[in-house]
Amino acid sequence: MLRAVNPERNVNRSWVCRIERDLFGACVVSVTFGRAGTHGRTIRRMVSDDAAADRFLASALVRRRGSTKRCGAAYRVIEALGFDELLTWLGA
C-alpha cells in the first residue's frame, strides 16, 4: 500500500496493488487507487505469467515515483507484503 499526503494541496491518495490467481489459474493484477478512506477505483489486468505481473507492477511503481510533480505529494510505502525485492530494485 502506498499513500501520498499533502494537506496544503488537499492531497490524500491511496494506491494498492495485488497480484492474484483467478479460479482458472490465470495471473491477475488488481490496482485500487483514489482518495484515502474511500472505495476508490479498481482496475484488473490479466497477464500471462508472474514475470509479466512483476513488469506491470514495476512500471506502475515507477509512475508513482513521479507523483510529486503531478499531484504535489510523494507516495510513501505503508505496507509491502511479498514485494521487498521489487521495492529494493526500485529504490523505494
Backbone as CSV, one residue per row, in Angstrom:
resi,resn,N_x,N_y,N_z,CA_x,CA_y,CA_z,C_x,C_y,C_z
1,MET,0.847,-1.167,0.000,0.000,0.000,0.000,0.894,1.231,0.000
2,LEU,0.549,2.174,-0.859,1.252,3.447,-0.921,0.278,4.554,-0.544
3,ARG,0.806,5.630,0.017,-0.041,6.759,0.407,0.699,8.042,0.085
4,ALA,-0.011,9.009,-0.506,0.522,10.346,-0.781,-0.331,11.351,-0.029
5,VAL,0.310,12.176,0.816,-0.426,13.146,1.632,0.254,14.508,1.536
6,ASN,-0.539,15.531,1.241,-0.089,16.918,1.271,-1.290,17.769,1.675
7,PRO,-1.435,18.066,2.984,-2.610,18.807,3.457,-2.773,20.183,2.809
8,GLU,-1.672,20.858,2.488,-1.768,22.187,1.884,-2.430,22.161,0.514
9,ARG,-2.263,21.056,-0.218,-2.872,20.928,-1.546,-4.092,20.016,-1.535
10,ASN,-4.548,19.617,-0.337,-5.708,18.741,-0.181,-5.503,17.402,-0.909
11,VAL,-4.293,16.868,-0.816,-3.960,15.583,-1.437,-3.913,14.520,-0.349
12,ASN,-4.688,13.466,-0.532,-4.689,12.325,0.386,-5.029,11.089,-0.441
13,ARG,-4.031,10.566,-1.150,-4.229,9.488,-2.117,-3.743,8.147,-1.576
14,SER,-4.410,7.095,-2.012,-4.044,5.736,-1.635,-3.883,4.916,-2.910
15,TRP,-2.939,3.968,-2.903,-2.689,3.117,-4.063,-2.327,1.727,-3.552
16,VAL,-3.088,0.713,-3.969,-2.877,-0.667,-3.512,-2.816,-1.579,-4.731
17,CYS,-1.837,-2.482,-4.751,-1.708,-3.444,-5.841,-1.694,-4.856,-5.271
18,ARG,-2.431,-5.742,-5.937,-2.448,-7.158,-5.545,-2.199,-8.003,-6.790
19,ILE,-1.370,-9.020,-6.639,-1.158,-9.994,-7.703,-1.760,-11.297,-7.210
20,GLU,-2.757,-11.799,-7.947,-3.517,-12.968,-7.507,-3.709,-13.938,-8.665
21,ARG,-4.238,-15.083,-8.344,-4.645,-16.074,-9.345,-6.162,-16.164,-9.335
22,ASP,-6.763,-16.267,-10.527,-8.210,-16.452,-10.570,-8.535,-17.943,-10.453
23,LEU,-9.803,-18.287,-10.572,-10.223,-19.685,-10.405,-9.612,-20.628,-11.433
24,PHE,-9.198,-20.087,-12.571,-8.637,-20.918,-13.629,-7.114,-20.910,-13.633
25,GLY,-6.518,-20.268,-12.640,-5.066,-20.249,-12.517,-4.378,-19.115,-13.250
26,ALA,-5.142,-18.239,-13.901,-4.543,-17.109,-14.615,-4.074,-16.058,-13.612
27,CYS,-3.014,-15.364,-13.958,-2.448,-14.326,-13.098,-3.191,-13.010,-13.352
28,VAL,-3.687,-12.405,-12.271,-4.455,-11.160,-12.362,-3.810,-10.112,-11.462
29,VAL,-3.563,-8.928,-12.023,-3.036,-7.808,-11.248,-4.190,-6.845,-11.002
30,SER,-4.468,-6.552,-9.730,-5.530,-5.612,-9.353,-4.890,-4.381,-8.731
31,VAL,-5.273,-3.207,-9.226,-4.781,-1.943,-8.682,-5.985,-1.125,-8.241
32,THR,-6.002,-0.745,-6.959,-7.060,0.099,-6.408,-6.435,1.425,-6.011
33,PHE,-7.045,2.514,-6.477,-6.481,3.831,-6.200,-7.593,4.848,-6.016
34,GLY,-7.250,5.945,-5.372,-8.208,7.022,-5.160,-7.932,7.738,-3.857
35,ARG,-8.886,8.539,-3.441,-8.742,9.283,-2.193,-8.760,8.299,-1.031
36,ALA,-7.835,8.464,-0.096,-7.758,7.583,1.073,-9.065,7.663,1.854
37,GLY,-9.541,6.514,2.311,-10.775,6.456,3.081,-12.011,6.210,2.241
38,THR,-11.853,6.166,0.907,-12.981,5.867,0.027,-12.765,4.495,-0.601
39,HIS,-13.769,4.012,-1.326,-13.634,2.719,-2.003,-12.639,2.802,-3.154
40,GLY,-12.498,3.969,-3.748,-11.563,4.137,-4.847,-12.031,3.428,-6.104
41,ARG,-11.149,3.342,-7.052,-11.414,2.682,-8.324,-10.461,1.503,-8.441
42,THR,-10.963,0.379,-8.925,-10.129,-0.808,-9.099,-10.079,-1.176,-10.573
43,ILE,-8.870,-1.391,-11.069,-8.701,-1.919,-12.414,-8.001,-3.266,-12.294
44,ARG,-8.343,-4.177,-13.187,-7.733,-5.510,-13.182,-7.160,-5.790,-14.558
45,ARG,-5.980,-6.383,-14.555,-5.352,-6.754,-15.815,-4.883,-8.194,-15.721
46,MET,-5.295,-8.996,-16.680,-4.809,-10.375,-16.757,-3.474,-10.355,-17.484
47,VAL,-2.493,-11.029,-16.922,-1.166,-11.103,-17.529,-0.804,-12.569,-17.741
48,SER,0.177,-12.796,-18.596,0.494,-14.165,-18.997,1.159,-14.996,-17.904
49,ASP,1.991,-14.369,-17.076,2.702,-15.128,-16.043,3.174,-14.190,-14.934
50,ASP,3.862,-14.748,-13.955,4.338,-13.953,-12.821,5.343,-12.886,-13.250
51,ALA,6.180,-13.203,-14.228,7.166,-12.227,-14.697,6.469,-11.022,-15.325
52,ALA,5.409,-11.261,-16.081,4.645,-10.156,-16.680,3.967,-9.325,-15.596
53,ALA,3.501,-9.975,-14.538,2.889,-9.249,-13.414,3.931,-8.368,-12.733
54,ASP,5.139,-8.885,-12.550,6.215,-8.097,-11.944,6.568,-6.891,-12.811
55,ARG,6.608,-7.083,-14.142,6.910,-5.969,-15.046,5.814,-4.907,-14.985
56,PHE,4.551,-5.343,-14.960,3.432,-4.405,-14.865,3.520,-3.610,-13.568
57,LEU,3.780,-4.297,-12.467,3.886,-3.636,-11.169,5.069,-2.671,-11.141
58,ALA,6.200,-3.081,-11.697,7.376,-2.207,-11.718,7.094,-0.929,-12.498
59,SER,6.433,-1.042,-13.647,6.134,0.164,-14.431,5.144,1.061,-13.693
60,ALA,4.186,0.473,-12.982,3.225,1.270,-12.210,3.916,1.978,-11.050
61,LEU,4.854,1.310,-10.396,5.576,1.927,-9.282,6.493,3.052,-9.758
62,VAL,7.066,2.900,-10.944,7.896,3.969,-11.498,7.034,5.213,-11.721
63,ARG,5.818,5.024,-12.195,4.905,6.165,-12.378,4.577,6.816,-11.032
64,ARG,4.409,6.027,-9.992,4.118,6.593,-8.665,5.278,7.450,-8.167
65,ARG,6.506,7.121,-8.581,7.664,7.919,-8.164,7.582,9.355,-8.671
66,GLY,6.893,9.575,-9.776,6.763,10.918,-10.341,5.584,11.700,-9.794
67,SER,4.966,11.219,-8.738,3.743,11.853,-8.237,3.976,13.236,-7.647
68,THR,5.167,13.513,-7.157,5.430,14.823,-6.562,5.207,15.921,-7.598
69,LYS,5.667,15.695,-8.809,5.492,16.679,-9.868,4.026,16.746,-10.322
70,ARG,3.355,15.591,-10.401,1.989,15.549,-10.917,0.948,16.034,-9.922
71,CYS,1.001,15.550,-8.673,-0.068,15.881,-7.717,0.424,16.625,-6.484
72,GLY,1.713,16.870,-6.380,2.226,17.671,-5.278,2.546,16.909,-4.011
73,ALA,2.534,15.589,-4.062,2.867,14.785,-2.878,3.528,13.490,-3.325
74,ALA,4.553,13.078,-2.597,5.246,11.829,-2.911,4.537,10.662,-2.236
75,TYR,4.454,9.538,-2.946,3.890,8.325,-2.350,4.917,7.709,-1.416
76,ARG,4.451,7.225,-0.289,5.279,6.531,0.697,4.744,5.119,0.871
77,VAL,5.644,4.168,1.095,5.235,2.779,1.316,4.668,2.665,2.726
78,ILE,3.426,2.206,2.825,2.768,1.978,4.106,2.873,0.503,4.481
79,GLU,2.673,-0.366,3.492,2.730,-1.809,3.720,3.157,-2.478,2.427
80,ALA,4.064,-3.448,2.504,4.533,-4.178,1.331,4.711,-5.637,1.713
81,LEU,3.757,-6.451,1.375,3.830,-7.882,1.676,4.224,-8.642,0.416
82,GLY,5.421,-9.219,0.420,5.866,-10.030,-0.702,6.520,-9.251,-1.829
83,PHE,6.698,-7.939,-1.677,7.277,-7.132,-2.741,8.627,-6.542,-2.352
84,ASP,9.260,-7.074,-1.324,10.505,-6.497,-0.810,11.586,-6.389,-1.879
85,GLU,11.770,-7.444,-2.661,12.815,-7.450,-3.678,12.541,-6.397,-4.750
86,LEU,11.287,-6.291,-5.178,10.924,-5.319,-6.205,11.091,-3.889,-5.693
87,LEU,10.702,-3.639,-4.454,10.842,-2.298,-3.883,12.306,-1.915,-3.726
88,THR,13.163,-2.875,-3.388,14.595,-2.614,-3.289,15.149,-2.238,-4.654
89,TRP,14.721,-2.959,-5.683,15.172,-2.691,-7.047,14.764,-1.287,-7.484
90,LEU,13.568,-0.842,-7.069,13.079,0.481,-7.457,13.647,1.593,-6.593
91,GLY,14.292,1.235,-5.493,14.841,2.244,-4.602,13.797,2.879,-3.710
92,ALA,12.690,2.176,-3.468,11.608,2.723,-2.627,11.881,2.473,-1.171
